[in-house]
Amino acid sequence: MIRKKYLWISGIVMALCMVVIIVVLNKNSATVRVAVIDGDTGIRTTNIRHKRYVKGSHSSKVHADIVINRILKGLYHNKDIIIYDYAVMDSDGGISEANFQKALMQARKDHAQIINFSGGFDVTQSSTHTLIRKLVNEKVVIVAAAGNNYGANADFPADVPGVVSVGSTANGTRADYSARGKVDVYCNGSNIQYKGNRYYGTSFAAPQYTNRLVRERLGHPKKAVWYLNKRLLAKK
């Protein structure tokens, strides 16, 4: 009789543990993890994790602030969003390929579902291409600025197949300064106001698309981010 009682209690405990595990897993599955490879943002909220590879300047900080503000527009303090800020932009706005690779690998370790890169540069190492393709094959959604090159092809890494290349609009039409070749989607990157100044560029169009994708994921927590990205691009 005692054994049966203990078995009965053990069964209840195990059932409760299973319920707790399921709840925790469901909660974790709703979390959106976004890696932002940019400057060293000055924004400090509980859902932003910081990792500095280089110490940037005031301008690189402003760049990162605008990018993260646009990603989190209307979503500040949402506990289901984690932003990983990887500071790679140096004092003159440049980004070394080595630090870019480090940030990509860290994003992979942090299990980022989305990587936002509001920059572009000339790639010299095949290993950088390989790493980008590996992340794309692993269903990580990489959102990159197409570049401000006045109608030319998108910059790296936006020009890589599978990477979401974001061009910029101005007043509802494609901006003259925006790249045109290999652009997957256009978002507003013009007349962005921040602390009394106005900014423009595909750098600020990319995070608007990331914001859309994050919202889509929050609205459909059981859907994979890569699937929601594919669906969003089909609606453009």
HELIX and SHEET records of a PDB file:
HELIX    1   1 ILE A    2  SER A   29  1                                  28    
HELIX    2   2 HIS A   58  ILE A   71  1                                  14    
HELIX    3   3 GLU A   97  LYS A  109  1                                  13    
HELIX    4   4 SER A  126  ASN A  137  1                                  12    
HELIX    5   5 THR A  202  GLY A  219  1                                  18    
HELIX    6   6 VAL A  225  ALA A  234  1                                  10    
SHEET    1   A 7 ILE A  48  ARG A  52  0                                        
SHEET    2   A 7 ILE A  81  ALA A  87  1                                        
SHEET    3   A 7 VAL A  32  ASP A  38  1                                        
SHEET    4   A 7 ILE A 114  PHE A 117  1                                        
SHEET    5   A 7 VAL A 141  ALA A 145  1                                        
SHEET    6   A 7 VAL A 164  ALA A 170  1                                        
SHEET    7   A 7 THR A 173  ARG A 174 -1                                        
SHEET    1   B 7 ILE A  48  ARG A  52  0                                        
SHEET    2   B 7 ILE A  81  ALA A  87  1                                        
SHEET    3   B 7 VAL A  32  ASP A  38  1                                        
SHEET    4   B 7 ILE A 114  PHE A 117  1                                        
SHEET    5   B 7 VAL A 141  ALA A 145  1                                        
SHEET    6   B 7 VAL A 164  ALA A 170  1                                        
SHEET    7   B 7 VAL A 185  ASN A 188  1                                        
SHEET    1   C 2 ILE A 192  TYR A 194  0                                        
SHEET    2   C 2 ASN A 197  TYR A 199 -1                                        
END                                                                             
